[in-house]
């Protein structure tokens, strides 16, 4: 019997009791963590622009900039979960120093990610953050990774070119909102029309991102900034998207073909924890995302208490057998298991068709 089939045995009530006293989001932790990440990221980016091309120093600063800015970008996940009306200044500073510059303003993740956590949406065809990789042919995993090479350019075109054009064409405006305004992994996802659940500042976020983009391009064209600024921006964005794609593939087992509504324990058991090494694992799964299964069990817990929650559940659950089913030793082991399950599913489908 699989773990998901045994999900009714998961001690959900006991788990909730264990974490109920954990603290809420600590503004000081958010500010210190984010400001350090964004300062290191843009400082390393500037240094990468200034040193000789393809030198060891440039490669070093490029890697540091990419990893630090990746951590800064991932704070958009926390912004999607923070209670509405809170952390307003933090959200503003995040957009001004990261979201607009990286062409991923916070509204692009708001809504679609909240739907991902809804019990009647998770893993279904309405979930833009889920594809059934675990029950599809393995090449879909490689195809998803290959898409990361065009995503930075796609977002740049969306905000720098299509935003002003959409202001004068209603059909294009609708297309841009539905198909090009969400950070998703399912490219068939269509965002619902703007509603109360969306960030009310999204039109301003969109416009300011356009202003940021067109200003940088103008400075490059006029010779104020060197062309390598745009090249390095693309290379940094590419590495960020690629790392996040690997993390996303390792975040779930992706066993739901899309036609089944999963319970909370089933969603948890379809998700993955990679506690790993505090330093190395946090580079590819920053801001608490190495505890992704625990996050799906308790999505309102802030990132800085997820490690404590995980340790409490492992140590104090009366039976932690099912809880530990979500754990993987490393990124490579999580990806390997996903690939193997996809291959096994393909072989089973071939046997069924042959039979």
Buried (B, 14 or more C-beta within 10 A) or exposed (E): EEBBEBBEEBBBEEBEEBBEEBEEBEEEBBBEBBEEBBEBBBBBBBBBBEBEEEEEEBEBBBBBBBBBBBBBBBBBBBBBBBEEEEBEEBBBBBBEBBBBBBBBBBBBBBBBBBBBBEEEBBBBBBBBBBBBBBBBEBEBBEEBBEBBEEBBEEBBBBBBEBBEEBEEEEEBBEBBBBBBBBBBBBEEBBBEEBEEEBBEBBEEBBBBBBEBBBEBBEBBEEEEBEEBBBEBBBBBBBBBBBBBBBBBBBBBBBBBBBEEBBBBBBBBBBBBBBBBEEEEBBBBBBBBBBBBBBBBBBBEBBBBBBBBBBEBBBEEBEEBEBBEBBBBEBBEBBBEBBBEBBEEBBEEEEEEEEE
